[in-house]
Amino acid sequence: MKKGRLIVISGPSGVGKGTVVKSLMERDPQVRLSVSATTRPMRPNEIDGVHYFFISHEKFEEMIAQDLFLEHAQYVGNRYGTPEDAVNRMLEEGYDVILEIEVQGGLQVMKRRPDAISIFIVAPSFEILGGRLRGRGDTDEEKVLMRLQQARMEYLVAPQYQYIVVNDRLEDAVSDVQSILRAESLRTKHQQHLLKEAL
């Protein structure tokens, strides 16, 4: 069985990462989303174990001590981490696994797993990003400004990612990500079996 690929997708809060990932998964049954653990409070529309594993700060520290995370990071006062065993299991089963994570965690994964495909999602402009954050209706103005400041810092890290995709029109953004994954599958290292007859 062909092993799956590890895909890191990052970008500022409000840029639409989750929507892009959801649409990608709807188009491709071989794509799975890694469920992260987090210490942040659960939002009204979220389900524990589906969107995140919602755990205490104490439990999170225990998992770090046991080296159970592929990566972990702190973002706006909360902790996030990717349980490694579940990711490896899905990859071995042949699924492409997406890690939808903040840049701190993304850089850790890219260092630990140089085979990972890394994609940074941006909004068409900061004005549009601010409008998306305010449009959620669950974020006060102080937090919006804090997240925009965080986004500026994340943009400084974006050049370390292999690809940058603009999420202006959702369909275009998803198609761009699909094109990246298609091109990656055609890399010589994945296609050498086609040359065996001549070698």
C-alpha positions as a Markdown table, in Angstrom:
| # | Residue | x | y | z |
|---|---|---|---|---|
| 1 | Met | 0.0 | 0.0 | 0.0 |
| 2 | Lys | 1.3 | 3.5 | -0.9 |
| 3 | Lys | 2.0 | 5.6 | 2.2 |
| 4 | Gly | 0.0 | 8.8 | 2.6 |
| 5 | Arg | 1.5 | 12.3 | 2.6 |
| 6 | Leu | 1.8 | 14.7 | 5.5 |
| 7 | Ile | 0.4 | 18.2 | 4.6 |
| 8 | Val | 0.9 | 21.2 | 6.8 |
| 9 | Ile | -1.7 | 24.0 | 6.3 |
| 10 | Ser | -1.2 | 27.2 | 8.3 |
| 11 | Gly | -2.4 | 30.8 | 8.1 |
| 12 | Pro | -3.8 | 33.6 | 10.3 |
| 13 | Ser | -7.0 | 33.3 | 12.3 |
| 14 | Gly | -10.0 | 34.3 | 10.1 |
| 15 | Val | -8.3 | 33.5 | 6.8 |
| 16 | Gly | -10.6 | 30.5 | 6.1 |
| 17 | Lys | -8.2 | 27.6 | 6.7 |
| 18 | Gly | -10.9 | 25.3 | 8.1 |
| 19 | Thr | -13.3 | 26.0 | 5.1 |
| 20 | Val | -10.5 | 25.3 | 2.6 |
| 21 | Val | -9.6 | 22.0 | 4.4 |
| 22 | Lys | -13.3 | 21.0 | 4.7 |
| 23 | Ser | -13.9 | 21.6 | 1.0 |
| 24 | Leu | -10.7 | 19.7 | 0.1 |
| 25 | Met | -11.8 | 16.7 | 2.1 |
| 26 | Glu | -15.2 | 16.7 | 0.5 |
| 27 | Arg | -13.5 | 16.5 | -3.0 |
| 28 | Asp | -11.0 | 13.8 | -2.0 |
| 29 | Pro | -11.9 | 10.8 | 0.2 |
| 30 | Gln | -8.2 | 10.0 | 0.6 |
| 31 | Val | -7.6 | 13.2 | 2.6 |
| 32 | Arg | -8.0 | 13.1 | 6.3 |
| 33 | Leu | -7.7 | 15.8 | 8.9 |
| 34 | Ser | -5.6 | 15.3 | 12.0 |
| 35 | Val | -7.5 | 16.3 | 15.1 |
| 36 | Ser | -5.4 | 18.5 | 17.4 |
| 37 | Ala | -5.6 | 18.7 | 21.2 |
| 38 | Thr | -6.2 | 22.1 | 22.7 |
| 39 | Thr | -6.6 | 23.8 | 26.0 |
| 40 | Arg | -8.9 | 26.6 | 24.6 |
| 41 | Pro | -12.6 | 26.6 | 25.4 |
| 42 | Met | -15.0 | 24.8 | 23.1 |
| 43 | Arg | -17.1 | 27.1 | 20.8 |
| 44 | Pro | -20.9 | 26.5 | 20.6 |
| 45 | Asn | -20.7 | 24.8 | 17.2 |
| 46 | Glu | -17.8 | 22.5 | 18.0 |
| 47 | Ile | -17.7 | 18.8 | 19.0 |
| 48 | Asp | -15.1 | 17.3 | 21.3 |
| 49 | Gly | -13.0 | 14.7 | 19.3 |
| 50 | Val | -14.2 | 16.0 | 16.0 |
| 51 | His | -13.0 | 19.6 | 15.8 |
| 52 | Tyr | -10.4 | 19.3 | 18.6 |
| 53 | Phe | -9.7 | 17.2 | 21.7 |
| 54 | Phe | -10.5 | 19.7 | 24.4 |
| 55 | Ile | -8.2 | 19.0 | 27.4 |
| 56 | Ser | -7.0 | 20.8 | 30.5 |
| 57 | His | -3.6 | 22.5 | 30.8 |
| 58 | Glu | -2.5 | 19.8 | 33.2 |
| 59 | Lys | -3.3 | 17.0 | 30.7 |
| 60 | Phe | -1.5 | 18.9 | 28.0 |
| 61 | Glu | 1.6 | 19.1 | 30.1 |
| 62 | Glu | 1.5 | 15.4 | 30.8 |
| 63 | Met | 1.3 | 14.6 | 27.1 |
| 64 | Ile | 4.3 | 16.9 | 26.4 |
| 65 | Ala | 6.3 | 15.1 | 29.2 |
| 66 | Gln | 5.5 | 11.7 | 27.5 |
| 67 | Asp | 6.6 | 13.1 | 24.1 |
| 68 | Leu | 3.2 | 12.2 | 22.6 |
| 69 | Phe | 2.9 | 15.3 | 20.2 |
| 70 | Leu | 4.3 | 15.6 | 16.7 |
| 71 | Glu | 4.3 | 19.4 | 17.5 |
| 72 | His | 2.8 | 21.7 | 20.1 |
| 73 | Ala | 2.5 | 25.4 | 20.3 |
| 74 | Gln | 1.0 | 28.3 | 22.3 |
| 75 | Tyr | -1.4 | 30.7 | 20.6 |
| 76 | Val | -3.3 | 33.6 | 22.2 |
| 77 | Gly | -2.9 | 32.1 | 25.7 |
| 78 | Asn | -3.9 | 28.6 | 24.7 |
| 79 | Arg | -2.0 | 25.4 | 23.9 |
| 80 | Tyr | -2.4 | 23.3 | 20.7 |
| 81 | Gly | -0.7 | 20.0 | 19.8 |
| 82 | Thr | -0.9 | 17.2 | 17.3 |
| 83 | Pro | -0.9 | 13.6 | 18.7 |
| 84 | Glu | 1.7 | 11.8 | 16.7 |
| 85 | Asp | 0.4 | 8.2 | 16.9 |
| 86 | Ala | -2.9 | 8.9 | 15.2 |
| 87 | Val | -1.2 | 10.8 | 12.3 |
| 88 | Asn | 1.3 | 8.0 | 11.7 |
| 89 | Arg | -1.5 | 5.4 | 11.7 |
| 90 | Met | -3.5 | 7.2 | 9.0 |
| 91 | Leu | -0.3 | 7.7 | 6.9 |
| 92 | Glu | 0.4 | 4.0 | 7.0 |
| 93 | Glu | -3.1 | 3.3 | 6.0 |
| 94 | Gly | -2.5 | 5.3 | 2.8 |
| 95 | Tyr | -4.4 | 8.5 | 3.7 |
| 96 | Asp | -3.0 | 12.0 | 3.1 |
| 97 | Val | -3.1 | 13.7 | 6.5 |
| 98 | Ile | -3.6 | 17.4 | 6.8 |
| 99 | Leu | -2.3 | 19.2 | 9.9 |
| 100 | Glu | -4.3 | 22.5 | 10.1 |
| 101 | Ile | -2.0 | 24.2 | 12.6 |
| 102 | Glu | -0.5 | 27.6 | 13.7 |
| 103 | Val | 2.9 | 28.6 | 12.4 |
| 104 | Gln | 4.8 | 27.7 | 15.6 |
| 105 | Gly | 3.6 | 24.1 | 15.2 |
| 106 | Gly | 4.1 | 24.2 | 11.4 |
| 107 | Leu | 7.7 | 25.0 | 11.7 |
| 108 | Gln | 8.2 | 22.2 | 14.2 |
| 109 | Val | 6.7 | 19.7 | 11.9 |
| 110 | Met | 8.6 | 20.9 | 8.9 |
| 111 | Lys | 11.9 | 20.5 | 10.8 |
| 112 | Arg | 11.0 | 17.1 | 12.2 |
| 113 | Arg | 9.4 | 15.8 | 9.0 |
| 114 | Pro | 11.2 | 17.3 | 6.0 |
| 115 | Asp | 8.9 | 15.2 | 3.8 |
| 116 | Ala | 5.9 | 17.3 | 4.8 |
| 117 | Ile | 4.2 | 19.5 | 2.1 |
| 118 | Ser | 3.7 | 23.0 | 3.6 |
| 119 | Ile | 1.1 | 25.5 | 2.5 |
| 120 | Phe | 0.4 | 28.9 | 4.0 |
| 121 | Ile | -3.1 | 30.4 | 3.4 |
| 122 | Val | -3.5 | 34.2 | 3.2 |
| 123 | Ala | -6.4 | 36.6 | 2.8 |
| 124 | Pro | -6.5 | 38.9 | -0.2 |
| 125 | Ser | -5.7 | 41.9 | 2.1 |
| 126 | Phe | -5.5 | 42.7 | 5.8 |
| 127 | Glu | -8.7 | 44.8 | 5.5 |
| 128 | Ile | -10.6 | 41.7 | 4.3 |
| 129 | Leu | -9.0 | 39.6 | 7.1 |
| 130 | Gly | -10.2 | 42.1 | 9.7 |
| 131 | Gly | -13.7 | 42.0 | 8.2 |
| 132 | Arg | -13.8 | 38.2 | 8.3 |
| 133 | Leu | -12.7 | 38.2 | 12.0 |
| 134 | Arg | -15.4 | 40.8 | 12.9 |
| 135 | Gly | -18.0 | 39.0 | 10.8 |
| 136 | Arg | -17.7 | 35.9 | 13.0 |
| 137 | Gly | -19.7 | 37.7 | 15.7 |
| 138 | Asp | -17.9 | 35.8 | 18.6 |
| 139 | Thr | -14.8 | 38.0 | 18.7 |
| 140 | Asp | -14.6 | 41.5 | 20.5 |
| 141 | Glu | -12.6 | 44.3 | 18.9 |
| 142 | Glu | -9.7 | 43.9 | 21.3 |
| 143 | Lys | -9.3 | 40.3 | 20.3 |
| 144 | Val | -9.7 | 41.2 | 16.6 |
| 145 | Leu | -6.8 | 43.7 | 16.9 |
| 146 | Met | -4.7 | 41.1 | 18.8 |
| 147 | Arg | -5.3 | 38.5 | 16.1 |
| 148 | Leu | -4.4 | 41.0 | 13.3 |
| 149 | Gln | -1.2 | 41.8 | 15.1 |
| 150 | Gln | -0.5 | 38.0 | 15.4 |
| 151 | Ala | -1.3 | 37.7 | 11.7 |
| 152 | Arg | 1.5 | 40.3 | 10.9 |
| 153 | Met | 4.0 | 38.2 | 12.8 |
| 154 | Glu | 2.8 | 35.0 | 11.0 |
| 155 | Tyr | 3.2 | 36.6 | 7.6 |
| 156 | Leu | 6.9 | 37.1 | 8.5 |
| 157 | Val | 7.2 | 33.3 | 8.8 |
| 158 | Ala | 5.3 | 32.5 | 5.7 |
| 159 | Pro | 8.4 | 32.4 | 3.4 |
| 160 | Gln | 9.5 | 29.3 | 5.2 |
| 161 | Tyr | 6.5 | 27.4 | 3.7 |
| 162 | Gln | 6.8 | 25.8 | 0.3 |
| 163 | Tyr | 3.6 | 27.3 | -1.1 |
| 164 | Ile | 1.4 | 30.3 | -0.4 |
| 165 | Val | -2.3 | 30.2 | -1.5 |
| 166 | Val | -4.7 | 33.2 | -1.5 |
| 167 | Asn | -8.2 | 32.4 | -0.1 |
| 168 | Asp | -10.2 | 35.0 | -2.0 |
| 169 | Arg | -12.7 | 32.8 | -3.8 |
| 170 | Leu | -13.0 | 29.4 | -2.0 |
| 171 | Glu | -13.3 | 27.3 | -5.2 |
| 172 | Asp | -10.0 | 28.8 | -6.5 |
| 173 | Ala | -8.2 | 28.3 | -3.2 |
| 174 | Val | -9.2 | 24.7 | -3.0 |
| 175 | Ser | -8.3 | 24.1 | -6.7 |
| 176 | Asp | -4.9 | 25.7 | -6.0 |
| 177 | Val | -4.2 | 23.3 | -3.1 |
| 178 | Gln | -5.3 | 20.3 | -5.2 |
| 179 | Ser | -2.9 | 21.4 | -7.9 |
| 180 | Ile | -0.1 | 21.5 | -5.4 |
| 181 | Leu | -0.9 | 18.0 | -4.2 |
| 182 | Arg | -1.1 | 16.7 | -7.8 |
| 183 | Ala | 2.2 | 18.3 | -8.7 |
| 184 | Glu | 3.8 | 16.8 | -5.6 |
| 185 | Ser | 2.6 | 13.3 | -6.5 |
| 186 | Leu | 4.5 | 13.7 | -9.9 |
| 187 | Arg | 7.8 | 14.4 | -8.3 |
| 188 | Thr | 10.6 | 12.1 | -9.6 |
| 189 | Lys | 11.0 | 10.5 | -6.2 |
| 190 | His | 7.4 | 9.3 | -6.3 |
| 191 | Gln | 7.5 | 8.2 | -10.0 |
| 192 | Gln | 10.8 | 6.2 | -10.2 |
| 193 | His | 8.9 | 2.9 | -10.4 |
| 194 | Leu | 7.9 | 4.0 | -13.9 |
| 195 | Leu | 11.5 | 3.9 | -15.0 |
| 196 | Lys | 12.4 | 0.4 | -13.8 |
| 197 | Glu | 12.0 | -1.4 | -17.1 |
| 198 | Ala | 14.7 | 0.8 | -18.7 |
| 199 | Leu | 17.1 | 0.5 | -15.8 |
